[in-house]
Amino acid sequence: METKTAVALLGLGTMGRGMAMNLLKAGFPLTVWNRTRAKAEPLAQAGAALADSPVHAAKNAAIVIAMLADDAASRAAWLGPDGALAAMPSDGIVVECSTLSPGWIAELHDAVKARGLRLVEAPVTGSRPQAEAGQLNFLAGADEEALAAVTPVLRSMSKEILHLGPVGSGAQMKLINNFLCAVQVTSFAEALAWIERSGLKLETALDFLKRGAPGSGIFSIMSERMTRRTYDVNFLLRLMAKDVRYARAAAAQLGVDVSTAVPTEELFRQAQERGLGEKDMSAVVEVVRNP
């Protein structure tokens, strides 16, 4: 019988929980850590070992995966007083799946190399349903050897593993992806508020737009959630707000002014001020409905 690689997963939020369950289903020995321990308890019942800190999670794992909120959370989990990097075995591989800034990825890469380890940065596209179904897309930045070593683990959680180039490539692609998604979400929110106030037949108008040139996958998802005012979380609003900030900064570093991100960022900021940060990102429509 094949012996599966020992894996640790840091972060059991909206995405991490589904990822962890699929790792367990695939038979990988799994240790999990989450800042709020209560969120980890269901994983223990499913067969995962629970760790009290990132350093404890990583000490016996050949592959350590992080799925965290932002640069600060990633920095703390890898390099903090209880950071995972210090405990990883000499042949270990760091897999960073969070949506992070290219600047922090470069800094983390330096820290990983200083320990003689390897980094695969592999942020994901998809939201809670895709994470639960093992249908995520991994946007990988890594050397080919390191990516090949972690591919069996990533495959258990994914629909596609896209190798975009060296470390740093995944972060750039993920921010481009989320920039485009965020702009579409806010433009549709404005269009929907316009339709609702115009007196048009709502379903007829939306069906026409979905089938026409503006139609897209995110258009269809937002159409259903915004019209039904269903804001249970597939993608946290506050995290999309963070992603837009990171995207603007990353583009600016390359001399690109993503000007359409400015009003998008402002709408998400207003939504957070109204207490919608812990709702799904589709809740941004309420800012436009009730200015």
C-alpha positions in Angstrom: 0.0 0.0 0.0 1.3 3.4 -0.9 2.3 5.6 2.0 0.8 9.1 1.7 2.7 12.2 2.4 2.1 13.8 5.7 0.4 17.2 5.3 -0.3 20.2 7.5 -2.9 22.8 6.7 -2.9 26.2 8.4 -6.2 28.1 8.3 -9.8 26.6 8.3 -11.8 29.5 7.1 -14.4 29.5 4.2 -11.9 27.8 1.9 -9.6 25.9 4.3 -12.3 23.7 5.7 -13.3 22.2 2.3 -9.7 21.8 1.4 -8.9 19.9 4.6 -11.9 17.6 4.1 -10.7 16.7 0.6 -7.2 16.0 1.8 -8.7 13.6 4.4 -10.9 11.9 1.7 -7.8 11.4 -0.4 -6.1 9.6 2.5 -3.4 12.1 3.4 -2.3 12.1 7.1 -3.4 15.6 8.0 -2.6 18.0 10.9 -4.6 21.2 11.0 -4.3 24.5 12.8 -6.7 27.4 13.1 -6.5 30.5 15.2 -10.0 29.8 16.5 -9.7 26.2 17.7 -13.4 25.5 17.7 -13.4 25.7 13.9 -10.9 22.9 13.8 -13.0 20.5 15.9 -15.1 19.1 13.1 -11.9 18.2 11.2 -10.7 16.2 14.3 -13.9 14.3 14.1 -13.2 13.5 10.5 -9.7 12.2 11.3 -7.3 15.1 11.3 -4.9 15.8 14.1 -5.3 19.2 15.8 -2.3 21.4 16.5 -2.2 24.3 19.0 0.1 26.4 16.9 1.6 26.5 13.3 4.9 25.3 14.7 3.3 22.2 16.2 1.4 21.5 13.0 4.5 21.7 10.8 7.0 19.7 12.7 6.1 16.3 11.2 4.7 17.4 7.9 6.5 17.1 4.5 4.2 19.6 3.0 2.7 22.5 4.9 -0.2 24.4 3.2 -1.5 27.8 4.3 -4.9 29.3 3.5 -5.1 32.5 5.4 -6.7 35.9 5.2 -3.9 38.3 4.3 -0.2 39.2 4.4 -0.3 39.8 8.2 -1.9 36.4 8.9 0.5 34.6 6.5 3.5 36.3 8.1 2.5 35.4 11.6 1.8 31.7 10.6 5.1 31.3 8.9 7.6 33.6 10.6 5.9 34.5 13.9 7.0 33.3 17.4 5.1 30.1 16.8 5.7 30.1 13.0 5.6 27.0 11.0 8.8 27.6 9.0 11.2 27.1 11.9 9.8 23.6 12.5 9.6 22.2 9.0 11.8 19.2 8.2 14.8 19.8 5.9 13.1 18.4 2.8 9.8 20.1 3.5 7.9 22.2 1.0 5.9 25.4 1.8 2.7 25.7 -0.1 1.1 29.2 0.2 -2.5 29.2 -1.2 -3.7 32.5 0.3 -4.3 35.6 -1.8 -1.3 37.8 -0.9 0.8 40.7 -2.2 3.7 39.9 -4.5 5.9 41.8 -2.2 5.2 39.5 0.7 5.5 36.4 -1.5 9.0 37.6 -2.4 9.9 38.1 1.2 8.5 34.7 2.2 10.5 33.1 -0.7 13.7 34.5 0.7 12.9 33.2 4.2 12.1 29.7 2.8 15.3 29.6 0.7 17.3 30.7 3.8 16.1 27.6 5.5 17.0 25.4 2.5 13.4 24.7 1.8 11.2 25.1 -1.3 8.2 27.3 -1.9 5.2 26.7 -4.1 2.8 29.6 -4.2 -0.5 28.4 -5.4 -3.4 30.7 -4.7 -6.8 29.4 -5.7 -9.8 30.5 -7.7 -13.2 29.3 -6.7 -15.2 29.9 -3.5 -16.8 27.7 -0.8 -18.7 25.3 -3.1 -15.6 24.6 -5.2 -13.4 24.1 -2.1 -15.9 21.6 -0.7 -16.2 19.7 -4.1 -12.5 19.5 -4.7 -12.9 21.7 -7.8 -10.5 24.6 -7.1 -8.1 26.0 -9.7 -4.5 26.4 -8.4 -2.5 29.3 -9.9 1.0 28.0 -9.3 4.3 29.9 -9.2 7.2 27.5 -8.6 10.0 25.6 -10.1 8.8 22.5 -12.0 10.4 20.1 -9.5 8.8 21.6 -6.5 5.4 21.7 -8.2 5.7 18.1 -9.3 6.4 17.1 -5.7 3.2 18.7 -4.4 1.0 17.9 -7.4 -0.6 14.8 -5.8 -1.6 16.8 -2.8 -3.0 19.7 -4.9 -4.8 17.3 -7.2 -6.9 16.0 -4.4 -8.4 19.5 -4.0 -8.5 20.7 -7.6 -10.0 20.8 -11.0 -6.9 22.4 -12.6 -3.3 23.1 -11.6 -2.0 25.9 -13.8 1.7 26.5 -13.8 2.3 30.2 -14.6 6.0 30.5 -14.0 8.4 31.1 -11.1 7.5 32.1 -7.6 5.5 35.3 -7.7 3.6 34.4 -10.8 0.6 33.0 -8.9 0.2 36.1 -6.8 0.1 38.3 -9.9 -2.4 36.1 -11.7 -4.7 35.8 -8.6 -4.8 39.6 -8.1 -5.6 40.1 -11.8 -8.4 37.5 -11.5 -9.9 39.1 -8.4 -9.6 42.6 -9.7 -11.7 41.6 -12.7 -14.2 39.8 -10.5 -14.6 42.7 -8.1 -15.1 45.2 -10.8 -17.8 43.0 -12.4 -19.5 42.5 -9.0 -19.8 46.2 -8.4 -20.8 47.1 -11.9 -23.6 44.5 -11.8 -24.7 45.8 -8.4 -25.1 49.2 -9.9 -26.9 47.8 -13.0 -29.3 45.7 -10.7 -30.2 48.8 -8.6 -30.9 50.6 -11.9 -33.1 47.8 -13.2 -35.0 47.6 -9.9 -35.8 51.3 -9.9 -36.7 51.4 -13.6 -39.8 49.3 -13.5 -38.5 46.8 -15.9 -39.5 43.2 -15.6 -36.7 42.0 -13.4 -36.4 38.3 -14.6 -36.8 39.3 -18.2 -34.1 41.9 -18.0 -31.7 39.7 -16.2 -32.2 36.7 -18.5 -31.5 38.9 -21.5 -28.3 40.3 -19.9 -27.1 36.8 -18.9 -27.5 35.5 -22.5 -26.0 38.6 -24.0 -22.6 40.1 -24.3 -22.4 41.1 -20.6 -23.1 37.6 -19.4 -20.4 35.7 -17.4 -20.1 33.1 -14.7 -19.9 35.7 -11.9 -22.8 37.7 -13.5 -25.0 34.6 -13.1 -23.9 33.9 -9.5 -24.3 37.6 -8.4 -27.7 37.8 -10.2 -29.1 35.1 -8.0 -27.6 36.1 -4.7 -28.2 39.8 -5.1 -31.9 39.5 -6.2 -32.6 37.0 -3.4 -30.6 39.1 -0.9 -28.8 35.8 0.0 -25.5 36.9 1.6 -24.4 33.7 3.4 -20.7 33.5 2.7 -19.1 32.0 -0.4 -16.5 34.8 -0.5 -16.1 37.2 2.4 -16.8 40.8 1.4 -13.9 42.1 3.6 -11.5 39.7 1.8 -12.5 40.9 -1.6 -12.0 44.5 -0.4 -8.5 43.5 0.7 -7.8 41.8 -2.7 -8.7 45.0 -4.5 -6.3 47.0 -2.4 -3.5 44.5 -3.1 -4.4 44.5 -6.8 -4.1 48.2 -7.1 -0.7 48.2 -5.4 0.6 45.3 -7.4 -0.4 46.9 -10.7 1.0 50.3 -9.7 4.4 48.6 -9.0 4.4 47.6 -12.6 3.4 51.0 -13.8 -0.2 50.1 -14.5 -3.1 52.3 -13.3 -6.1 50.1 -12.8 -8.4 53.1 -12.5 -11.6 51.0 -12.5 -10.5 49.6 -9.2 -10.9 52.9 -7.5 -14.7 53.2 -7.4 -14.8 49.4 -6.8 -12.6 49.8 -3.7 -14.7 52.7 -2.5 -18.0 50.7 -2.7 -16.4 47.8 -0.8 -15.1 50.3 1.8 -18.6 51.7 2.3 -20.0 48.2 2.6 -17.6 47.4 5.4 -18.5 50.6 7.2 -22.1 49.5 7.1 -21.2 46.3 8.9 -21.3 44.0 5.8 -17.7 42.9 5.9 -18.6 39.4 7.3 -21.3 38.9 4.6 -20.7 37.5 1.2 -19.2 40.0 -1.3 -22.6 40.1 -3.1 -23.9 42.2 -0.2 -22.0 45.2 -1.7 -25.3 45.8 -3.7 -26.9 47.1 -0.6 -24.6 50.2 -0.7 -26.0 51.0 -4.2 -29.6 50.1 -3.3 -29.5 52.4 -0.2 -27.0 55.2 -0.9 
